[in-house]
Amino acid sequence: MKIASPEWCAALLEAAKKDNEVHDGFADPPNFTYNVEFVILPDIKICAVVEKGNVINITKTTNEEVHLSFAADVSTWGLVISGKESASKMVTMGKIKLQKGPLDLVIKNVKALEAFCHKIGQVPTEWS
């Protein structure tokens, strides 16, 4: 499936809902309600709508309000999604850039970020 296509977003949402790995990664799930953007390429962005620690929607980013935004190049995302590198290490090294949002929120919830990246890796993806 082509990355960020409606089918791909639906498959990722299903993977994120399948178990509690993402939800359990949040430090305080009932108080985590944010739109989280992932910039994969300059023209490819996805937005995970998280309500009370549950991913309820994933779409190709539009003009909806984004509270947290992460950006990296495709090779960095590939390393994280494949599990060869951790998202927390890539954030610390500046390979994944926090474009918007408070860093302390990311640090407290890094396990959820790791879990979400792992879920992306479970979805067959055509990157071009």
N, C-alpha and C positions, 0 to 999 in steps of 0.2 A: 504494500500500500504506500502511496506517495505521502511523505511526511506532511502533516497539517491538513490533509484532506479530511472531509467529513467522516469518511470511513475509518481513517487512521485515528482521528480524535475519539470516535465512538469506541474503537478497540482499546485505546489507552484508558478511557474512562472505565470500561468494563474491567480491565486489568487492575486499576486502582481500587475499584470497589470489591474485587474478588476476595480480598482478605483484609485484615486490619493493619498491615505493615505500615502504610502511610499514616493512617490515623494514630497509631500507637507511637509514631515517631515525633509527634508534636508534644512539647513540654506541657501544654495546658490546652488539650483539644477543645473543650467547650468555649474557650475564649479566642480560638484561632479562626477568624472569618476574614479572609482576604482574597483578592484576585492576584494570582501569581503568574507573572509572564516569564517565558523562556524564549530568548532571542537565539535562534539556531543559526540563521543567516540574516543579513540585513532585511531581506524581504520575506523571511519565514519566522513567524512568532506564534507561539501557542500560549493560551491563557487557561490556567486551571483555577476554577472558581471553587474555593474551599469555604465551607460553612460549618462552623463548630467542629473543625478537624476532619470533616468528611469532604472528599472531592465530589462535587455534585454536577460539574459540567466542565468540559474541555472543548475549546474552540480555537480556531485561528483568530488571533488577536484582532479586534476591531478597535473602535474608539471607546470601549468600556474603560472605566476607571481601573487603573492598575496600582496596587499597593506595594508590591515587591516585583522587581525586574532583574533577571539574571541574563547575562550575555556572555557568549564564548564562541570560538570558532568551531567548525564542524569536527575537527580532529580532537579537540578537547572534549566536546560532548561525547564523541565516539569512545574515548578512553573511559569516561565516567559511566556511560550507559552500559558498556561491556563489562564493567567491574574491574578493569585494569588499574584504575585510579579512583580515589574517593572524591566526592564532590567537595567535602570539607577541605581537603588538601588543595584542590584546584582553586577554591575561593581564597584560601590563605595565601597561595602563590600568586594570586591575581590573574590566573588563567580564566576563571569564571568571575566576571565582574558583576558586582551588585550595582546596578544602574539606578535603582530607586528602592527606598525603604531603609529601615534602621538595621544596622549590622548586628546589634545585640539580639534582635528578633531572629535573625538568621542563625546566629550562634546557638541560641536556645533550642532551635527547631531543626538543627542540621540532620538529625536522624530521619526526619520526614523528607527532607530534600534528597538524602541518599536513597530512601525507599522509593520516592517518586521516579528518580533517575533509573533505578532498577526496573521499575514497571515499564518505562519507555523501552528498555532493552528487551522486554518480553513481546513487544509488538513488531511484527515483520515490517521493516521500513525501507522504502526506496528514498534515498537521500537527495536525489536530483530532481 
